[in-house]
Amino acid sequence: MEKRVFDGSINYIQIMDENGNVDENLRPKELTDGIILQMYKYMSLTRALDAKMLSLQRQGRAATYGPSLGEEAAQVGSAMAMGPKDFFVPNFRQHGTYITRGMPLDALILYWKGYEEGIMPARKINAIPYIVPVSTQLLHAVGLAYSQLYQNTGASVITFVGDGGTSEGNFYESMNFAGILKAPVAIIIENNQWAISEPRSRQTVAPTLAQKAIAAGIPGVQVDGNDVLAVYKVVRDALTNAKNGPTLIECITYRMSMHTTADDPTKYRPDADVEKWKPRDPILRVGNYLRKKALWDDSKQSAMEEEHRQTIDAAVEKAEQFKKDPKSMFENIYATMPAMLKEEEDAAVSAQFWMQKNDGE
């Protein structure tokens, strides 16, 4: 006997095209023009901060940084879909999600200057710190989501992973456990086409990354990741249905900048590929929409850019006034500090004291 036992398919969703035209049949009713304008401002602020952080890193005033240029819609759209009780678990590129959820800019800047104190306000917006190891954040996200289910809080979790992270065992294990436990989590793949220097084509021969959900028995959907309206819709739908279990969302986007400031994409990526994606810019298309609706013009654009510049400059100034405490490197490591580590702490505190004393003299 032979019979078909399973059929699977993946839907692709786009609401706003590259020219700013909107499919009103798919547009969520709550997405008024006012909210779309707010999305535009969040995405623009994210990009402005991105440019500033790149400049600070090149000047030696910030540590290694992962730009989010071109991926603002995936991040802002996801954040806007979250409820006040929901949590998010990032990798190292979700600056737009933090900003949209209300993370102070000076705190983000301080973190990327190398100080863990900068990420402490994340707890106030139901977020955990940036996670750099590839795809380990998915395990945290599923565990956090299951804890919300167990405690019956009604909260859900969103988490992010790059296309490269889908090749890690953690990705498959997280989906499998999320499905079994019916954890209320949306796993969002930012498919930006590159895992450092490895192209999407060398990660998998599967036509979509979203179809990997099928093997875990959970819903999967692919969305235009440069369409902030579509991202909002699929994430909102996933969180609405989270009481029934997880969803895997693949956002098709593009990493317009380098992987991190330690990377040089010109060594492995042809400029023609970047140029091909520029017309699909997520901010450009929302700007086109707003201009067609007579809600935006050059003067408003200039005013917004100046406001963002002043806000970011003030945040940089505040972050650079931070007084470092060497003890912070030694806290929260052991319940009882070993003698060897205590000696290192005392030496660091002493060195800091004499440096400050000499500066004063």
C-alpha positions as CSV (number, residue, x, y, z in Angstrom):
1,M,0.0,0.0,0.0
2,E,1.1,3.5,-0.8
3,K,-0.6,6.7,0.2
4,R,0.2,10.4,0.8
5,V,0.3,11.1,4.5
6,F,1.3,14.7,4.6
7,D,1.0,17.9,2.4
8,G,2.7,21.1,3.5
9,S,2.9,24.6,2.1
10,I,4.2,28.0,3.2
11,N,2.4,31.3,2.6
12,Y,4.3,34.5,1.7
13,I,2.8,37.9,2.8
14,Q,3.4,41.4,1.6
15,I,1.1,44.4,2.3
16,M,3.2,47.4,1.3
17,D,5.2,47.1,-1.9
18,E,8.5,48.8,-2.8
19,N,6.7,51.9,-4.1
20,G,4.6,52.4,-1.0
21,N,1.4,50.9,-2.4
22,V,-0.8,49.1,0.2
23,D,-3.0,46.1,-0.2
24,E,-6.0,47.3,1.9
25,N,-7.5,43.9,2.1
26,L,-4.5,42.6,4.1
27,R,-3.7,45.8,6.1
28,P,-4.7,45.4,9.7
29,K,-7.4,47.8,10.7
30,E,-5.6,49.1,13.7
31,L,-2.7,50.3,11.6
32,T,-3.8,53.8,11.0
33,D,-1.7,56.3,9.1
34,G,-0.7,57.8,12.5
35,I,0.7,54.5,13.6
36,I,2.5,54.0,10.3
37,L,4.0,57.4,10.7
38,Q,5.2,56.4,14.2
39,M,6.7,53.2,12.7
40,Y,8.5,55.4,10.1
41,K,10.0,57.5,12.9
42,Y,11.1,54.5,14.9
43,M,12.8,53.0,11.9
44,S,14.5,56.3,11.0
45,L,15.7,56.7,14.6
46,T,17.1,53.2,14.5
47,R,19.0,53.9,11.3
48,A,20.3,57.3,12.7
49,L,21.6,55.6,15.8
50,D,23.1,52.9,13.7
51,A,25.1,55.4,11.7
52,K,26.3,57.1,14.9
53,M,27.4,53.9,16.5
54,L,29.4,53.0,13.4
55,S,31.1,56.4,13.6
56,L,31.8,56.0,17.4
57,Q,33.3,52.6,16.8
58,R,35.6,53.8,14.1
59,Q,36.7,56.6,16.4
60,G,37.5,54.1,19.2
61,R,34.6,55.4,21.3
62,A,32.6,52.1,21.1
63,A,33.3,48.4,20.9
64,T,32.6,46.0,18.1
65,Y,29.1,46.7,16.8
66,G,26.6,44.9,14.6
67,P,24.8,47.3,12.3
68,S,21.1,46.8,11.5
69,L,21.0,48.8,8.3
70,G,18.2,47.5,6.1
71,E,16.5,45.4,8.7
72,E,14.6,48.1,10.5
73,A,11.1,46.9,9.4
74,A,11.6,43.4,10.8
75,Q,12.6,44.8,14.2
76,V,10.2,47.7,14.5
77,G,7.2,45.9,13.1
78,S,7.8,43.0,15.5
79,A,8.1,45.3,18.5
80,M,4.9,47.2,17.6
81,A,3.0,44.0,17.5
82,M,3.9,43.1,21.1
83,G,1.6,43.6,24.0
84,P,2.8,45.4,27.2
85,K,3.3,42.1,29.1
86,D,5.2,40.3,26.3
87,F,8.9,39.6,26.3
88,F,11.6,39.7,23.7
89,V,14.8,37.8,23.4
90,P,17.3,39.3,20.9
91,N,20.5,38.3,19.3
92,F,23.0,41.1,18.8
93,R,21.3,43.1,16.1
94,Q,17.9,44.0,17.5
95,H,18.5,47.7,18.1
96,G,15.2,48.7,16.6
97,T,13.3,46.4,18.8
98,Y,14.9,47.8,21.9
99,I,14.3,51.4,20.8
100,T,10.6,50.8,19.9
101,R,10.0,49.1,23.3
102,G,11.4,52.1,25.1
103,M,15.0,51.4,25.9
104,P,16.9,54.6,26.7
105,L,19.4,55.5,23.9
106,D,22.1,56.4,26.3
107,A,21.8,52.9,27.9
108,L,22.2,51.2,24.5
109,I,25.2,53.4,23.6
110,L,26.8,52.6,27.0
111,Y,26.4,48.9,26.4
112,W,28.1,49.1,23.0
113,K,30.9,51.1,24.7
114,G,31.6,47.9,26.6
115,Y,29.7,48.4,29.9
116,E,27.2,45.8,31.0
117,E,25.5,48.5,33.1
118,G,24.1,49.8,29.9
119,I,21.8,46.8,29.4
120,M,20.3,46.8,32.9
121,P,17.3,48.9,31.9
122,A,16.2,46.1,29.6
123,R,14.4,44.4,32.5
124,K,12.0,47.3,32.6
125,I,10.9,46.6,29.0
126,N,10.6,42.8,29.4
127,A,13.8,42.2,27.5
128,I,16.9,40.3,28.2
129,P,20.4,41.4,27.2
130,Y,21.9,41.1,23.7
131,I,23.1,37.6,23.0
132,V,26.1,37.1,20.7
133,P,26.5,33.2,20.6
134,V,24.7,32.0,17.5
135,S,21.1,30.8,18.2
136,T,21.6,30.1,21.9
137,Q,19.0,32.8,22.6
138,L,16.3,30.5,21.2
139,L,16.7,28.1,24.1
140,H,16.3,31.0,26.5
141,A,13.2,32.2,24.6
142,V,11.4,28.9,24.7
143,G,12.2,28.4,28.4
144,L,10.9,31.9,29.1
145,A,7.8,31.3,27.1
146,Y,7.1,28.0,28.8
147,S,7.5,29.7,32.2
148,Q,4.8,32.3,31.2
149,L,2.5,29.4,30.2
150,Y,3.2,27.5,33.4
151,Q,2.5,30.6,35.5
152,N,-0.5,31.5,33.4
153,T,0.6,35.1,33.0
154,G,-0.9,35.5,29.5
155,A,2.4,36.9,28.2
156,S,4.1,35.7,25.1
157,V,7.7,35.9,23.8
158,I,9.3,36.9,20.5
159,T,12.9,36.0,19.7
160,F,15.2,36.6,16.7
161,V,17.7,34.5,14.8
162,G,19.6,35.1,11.6
163,D,19.5,32.8,8.6
164,G,22.9,31.4,9.6
165,G,21.5,30.5,13.0
166,T,19.0,28.2,11.4
167,S,21.9,25.8,10.7
168,E,22.6,25.3,14.4
169,G,21.2,22.5,16.4
170,N,19.8,24.9,18.9
171,F,17.3,26.1,16.3
172,Y,15.8,22.7,15.6
173,E,15.8,21.7,19.3
174,S,14.1,25.0,20.3
175,M,11.3,24.5,17.7
176,N,10.8,20.9,18.7
177,F,10.5,21.7,22.4
178,A,8.4,24.8,21.7
179,G,6.0,22.6,19.7
180,I,5.8,19.8,22.3
181,L,5.3,22.3,25.2
182,K,3.0,24.5,23.2
183,A,5.2,27.4,24.4
184,P,3.8,30.9,23.5
185,V,6.7,32.0,21.4
186,A,7.2,33.5,17.9
187,I,10.6,32.6,16.5
188,I,11.5,35.2,13.9
189,I,14.2,34.5,11.4
190,E,15.8,37.7,10.0
191,N,16.9,36.2,6.7
192,N,19.3,38.9,5.7
193,Q,20.9,36.6,3.1
194,W,24.3,36.4,4.7
195,A,25.7,34.5,7.7
196,I,28.9,36.6,8.1
197,S,30.5,35.7,4.8
198,E,28.4,32.7,3.9
199,P,25.4,33.3,1.6
200,R,21.9,32.0,2.2
201,S,22.5,29.5,-0.7
202,R,25.1,27.7,1.3
203,Q,23.0,27.4,4.4
204,T,20.4,25.1,3.0
205,V,18.9,23.9,-0.3
206,A,15.4,24.3,1.1
207,P,13.4,26.8,-0.9
208,T,12.3,28.6,2.3
209,L,13.6,28.7,5.8
210,A,10.0,29.0,7.1
211,Q,9.3,25.4,5.9
212,K,11.6,24.1,8.6
213,A,8.7,24.6,10.9
214,I,6.9,21.7,9.2
215,A,9.3,19.1,10.6
216,A,8.6,20.5,14.1
217,G,4.8,20.4,13.5
218,I,4.3,24.1,14.1
219,P,3.0,26.9,11.8
220,G,5.5,28.6,9.5
221,V,5.1,31.7,7.4
222,Q,7.3,33.8,5.1
223,V,6.9,37.6,5.0
224,D,8.5,40.5,3.2
225,G,10.8,41.5,6.0
226,N,11.3,45.0,4.5
227,D,7.5,45.6,4.8
228,V,6.8,46.9,8.3
229,L,3.1,46.4,7.9
230,A,3.4,42.8,6.9
231,V,5.9,42.1,9.7
232,Y,3.5,43.6,12.2
233,K,0.6,41.5,10.9
234,V,2.3,38.1,11.0
235,V,3.9,38.8,14.4
236,R,0.6,40.1,15.8
237,D,-1.2,37.0,14.4
238,A,1.5,34.7,15.9
239,L,1.1,36.3,19.4
240,T,-2.7,36.2,19.1
241,N,-2.5,32.5,18.5
242,A,0.4,31.9,21.0
243,K,-2.0,30.3,23.4
244,N,-2.1,27.4,21.0
245,G,1.6,27.2,20.6
246,P,4.6,28.6,18.7
247,T,5.0,30.1,15.2
248,L,8.1,30.3,13.0
249,I,8.3,33.5,10.9
250,E,10.8,34.1,8.1
251,C,11.4,37.7,7.3
252,I,13.0,38.2,3.9
253,T,15.3,41.2,4.3
254,Y,18.9,42.2,3.5
255,R,22.0,43.2,5.5
256,M,23.0,46.4,3.7
257,S,26.0,46.9,5.9
258,M,28.7,44.7,7.4
259,H,28.1,41.7,9.7
260,T,29.9,43.6,12.4
261,T,32.5,46.4,12.5
262,A,35.1,43.6,12.6
263,D,33.9,42.5,9.1
264,D,34.6,43.7,5.6
265,P,31.8,42.6,3.2
266,T,33.6,43.9,0.1
267,K,35.8,40.9,0.4
268,Y,33.0,38.4,-0.3
269,R,29.9,40.3,-1.5
270,P,29.6,42.0,-4.9
271,D,28.4,45.6,-4.9
272,A,25.8,44.7,-7.5
273,D,23.9,42.6,-4.9
274,V,23.7,45.5,-2.5
275,E,22.5,47.9,-5.3
276,K,19.8,45.4,-6.2
277,W,18.3,45.6,-2.7
278,K,18.5,49.4,-2.3
279,P,15.1,50.0,-4.0
280,R,13.6,47.6,-1.5
281,D,14.7,49.8,1.4
282,P,12.1,49.4,4.3
283,I,12.3,53.1,5.2
284,L,12.1,54.4,1.7
285,R,8.9,52.5,0.9
286,V,7.1,53.9,4.1
287,G,8.3,57.4,3.2
288,N,6.8,56.9,-0.3
289,Y,3.5,55.9,1.2
290,L,3.4,58.9,3.6
291,R,4.2,61.3,0.8
292,K,1.5,59.9,-1.4
293,K,-0.9,60.5,1.5
294,A,0.4,64.1,1.9
295,L,1.5,63.2,5.4
296,W,5.2,63.8,4.8
297,D,7.4,66.2,2.8
298,D,11.0,67.4,2.7
299,S,10.6,69.9,5.5
300,K,9.2,67.3,7.9
301,Q,12.0,64.9,6.9
302,S,14.6,67.6,7.7
303,A,13.0,68.4,11.0
304,M,12.8,64.8,12.0
305,E,16.5,64.1,11.1
306,E,17.6,67.2,13.1
307,E,15.5,66.0,16.1
308,H,17.1,62.6,15.9
309,R,20.5,64.1,15.7
310,Q,20.0,66.2,18.8
311,T,18.5,63.2,20.7
312,I,21.3,60.9,19.8
313,D,24.0,63.5,20.5
314,A,22.5,64.1,24.0
315,A,22.5,60.3,24.6
316,V,26.1,60.0,23.5
317,E,27.1,62.8,25.9
318,K,25.2,61.2,28.8
319,A,26.7,57.8,28.1
320,E,30.2,59.2,28.0
321,Q,29.8,60.8,31.4
322,F,29.4,57.3,32.9
323,K,31.8,56.7,35.8
324,K,33.0,53.1,35.5
325,D,33.3,50.9,38.6
326,P,35.9,48.1,38.4
327,K,33.9,46.1,40.9
328,S,31.2,45.5,38.3
329,M,33.5,43.1,36.5
330,F,33.6,40.8,39.5
331,E,30.1,40.9,40.8
332,N,27.4,38.3,40.0
333,I,29.9,35.6,39.0
334,Y,30.1,33.5,42.2
335,A,27.8,33.2,45.2
336,T,31.0,33.3,47.3
337,M,33.9,35.0,45.6
338,P,37.1,32.9,45.5
339,A,40.2,34.4,47.2
340,M,42.1,34.6,43.9
341,L,39.3,36.6,42.3
342,K,39.0,38.9,45.4
343,E,42.7,39.7,45.0
344,E,42.1,40.7,41.4
345,E,39.2,42.9,42.4
346,D,41.2,44.6,45.1
347,A,44.0,45.3,42.6
348,A,41.5,46.7,40.0
349,V,40.0,49.0,42.7
350,S,43.4,50.1,43.8
351,A,44.5,50.9,40.2
352,Q,41.3,52.8,39.6
353,F,41.9,54.9,42.8
354,W,45.4,55.9,41.8
355,M,44.4,56.7,38.2
356,Q,41.6,59.0,39.5
357,K,44.0,60.6,42.0
358,N,46.6,61.3,39.4
359,D,44.0,62.7,37.1
360,G,42.9,65.1,39.9
361,E,46.5,66.2,40.4
